[in-house]
């Protein structure tokens, strides 16, 4: 499990620039989620061997800059509530503003590490100007320039020093699969879980999760046994309104990182909206199995084509990863709930699947021979050997004489051929081309 670091501050101080710099620092571990607007709000970063998740609270401000009440306050409060450490970004060009003081007032009341990052300090004169930020009452500050990265090293050194130690994951002998139910507020997550466990409560045991905020429910009915991680009832705060855009993402981060399969509930009456897509990409980037449940299907007026059209629209939004099961359910009438469980269990089995190297080579090399990678600059690419890597999510490596010339479209072609022959429905896949 990773610590969560939230970047907070008023609009236009450079939070997103700083965020982008953090998640691009180590190319190998960059993970970012793109919603329909392609705004990046969640990523993973690492410093001095310590990995952490980063949440950018920017990009969701409604109303003018001088209206502190509302969105900014809610964002900061939620970040304070959910994060393990907070980076408060301020702007040296504008100095301390009333809105900065408001944010500082909130941050002074909490018992969590808060680091003040004074941004846009790109020359010695501005170093002197930064002194006024002592008046925020948050102690030491760090001068940075998000654009060119100067000063970020010292800030990150301090950050990894103050991050709390996460408990070591206890290895169980036969760990049960962990399914988490995620989705935006009011999609029907609680109703779905209640419908699953509501009748035979004697088979339900609450196990406190390893994180401070996730509760696992052990589920053992109809021949299925797994841990159900509910994000619906996790420390809900009355003051957090449903319209807060990144509410559901922050709540979902821990649960998704802590699960094997994500059951994404969407509200049929609202459609597959930007926030649903954010959560989908969050699960996909974390390489988790995914099942999409379109809930409240009993409330939708239907004709013969409704299901197909609805499904086609969702697949269009989640392209290119379209090999995902989509089920139309109703938690209220319990329509197709058992099918939803069967599908989630199947996706878990797909994720664990291992293909023997001999079978994999026999099938894939035959396809590659008939459809080799296109020649580039007069050079012919030969792939002579391939195998599945021993990783938690499906990863395949193909050994070629000129790996740098194998482009993304051909990797997608290889992935599609693997999916045609083996069932990896609902599971993201990685294809690597290496030099033989």
RAMO-V140246 format. One record per backbone hydrogen bond with DSSP energy under -1.0 kcal/mol. NH is the residue of the N-H (numbers start at 1). CO is the residue of the C=O. Records with the same first field share a line. If there is no record, write none. Layout:
NH=CO / CO
//
This chain:
5=53
6=85
7=55
8=87
18=14
19=15
20=16
21=17
22=18
23=19
24=20
25=22
29=26
30=27
33=42
38=35
43=54
45=52
47=50
50=47
52=45
53=3
54=43
55=5
56=41
57=7
67=64
68=66
73=68
74=70
75=71
76=72
77=73
78=74
79=75
80=76
81=77
82=78
83=79
84=4
85=4
86=113
87=6
88=115
89=8
90=117
92=119
95=91
101=97
102=98
103=99
104=100
105=101
106=102
107=103
108=104
110=107
115=86
117=88
118=142
119=90
121=144
122=120
128=124
129=125
130=126
131=128
132=129
133=130
134=131
135=132
136=133
137=134
142=116
144=118
145=150
149=145
152=149
155=151
156=152
157=153
158=154
159=155
160=156
161=157
162=158
163=159
179=227
180=261
181=229
182=263
187=184
192=188
193=189
194=190
195=191
196=192
197=193
198=194
201=199
203=200
204=201
207=216
209=214
216=207
217=228
218=205
219=226
221=224
224=221
226=219
227=177
228=217
229=179
230=215
231=181
240=237
244=241
247=244
250=246
251=247
252=248
253=249
256=252
257=253
258=254
259=256
260=178
261=178
262=289
263=180
264=291
265=182
266=293
268=295
270=267
271=267
273=271
277=273
278=274
279=275
280=276
281=277
282=278
283=279
284=280
285=281
286=282
287=284
288=283
289=260
290=426
291=262
292=325
293=264
294=327
295=266 / 293
297=329
299=296
300=297
306=303
309=305
310=306
311=307
312=308
313=309
314=310
315=311
316=312
317=313
318=314
321=318
322=320
324=322
327=292
329=294
330=335
334=330
335=330
337=334
340=336
341=337
342=338
343=339
344=340
345=341
346=342
347=343
348=344
349=345
350=346
351=347
352=348
360=356
361=357
362=358
363=359
364=360
365=361
367=363
368=364
369=365
370=366
371=367
376=379
379=376
384=399
387=397
389=395
391=389
396=430
397=387
398=432
399=385
400=434
401=382
405=402
406=403
411=407
412=408
413=409
414=410
415=411
416=412
417=413
418=414
419=415
420=416
421=417
422=418
424=422
426=323
427=424
430=394
432=396
434=398
436=400
//
